[in-house]
Amino acid sequence: MKNQQQIRANFDRNTITVYQAYNEQIAIPAIKNNHFVAPFSLTRMTWIKPSFLWLMA
C-alpha cells in the first residue's frame, strides 16, 4: 500500500489557510527546521488529530 499524505487547506486567489494539527511546541521547530524535530515523536499516536469535518460525521 502506498503511503498517503494530505494537506488540508482553504484557499482563494490571495490566501492559503492550512489546517495545523500540532501545538506550537511542535509546529514552530518543524517550520524552522523544515522537518519534525523533538518533541515530535512518531511513536506517540496522540500527535495524530482527526479533522473537524470527520468529527462532525
N, C-alpha and C positions, 0 to 999 in steps of 0.2 A: 504494500500500500504506500502510495506516495505521501510524503509529509504535506500537510495543508497549513497555510498561514492566511490570516485575514487581517486587513486593516479596516476598521470601521470608522467612517468619517462622513460628515456632511460637507458639501461644497457648493460654491457658486462661482461666478466668473472671477471674483476678487478674493475669496476666502476659503480656506480649508480648515475645518474643525475636526480633530481626530479624537475618537474615544480613547481615553487613557485609563487603563485598569490598575495602574500601580501608584502607590503613595509617593510622596516627594522624596523620601529617603532612598527609594529605588529608582524613580524616574530621573531625577536630576543627575546622579552619577552616570546613568545609562546614556543620557543625552550628551553629557560632557565627554564620555569615552567612546561614544558611537557603538557601544555594546553593553550588555548587562555585566555588572560587577557587584561585589558584595555591597549590601546584604542580600541581593537576589540569589536564590538557590533553586536549581531545577528539581531538587528533592523535596521541596515544600509545595504541595499542591494548593495551599492557601493563597498563593500568588495568582492562581487562575480564577478570574472573575467572570460570571455569566453576563451577557449583555442585558440591557434594560428591557428590550423587547422580548427576549426569551423569558424573563421573569413575569412578563405580562400575560403569557400564554396560559 
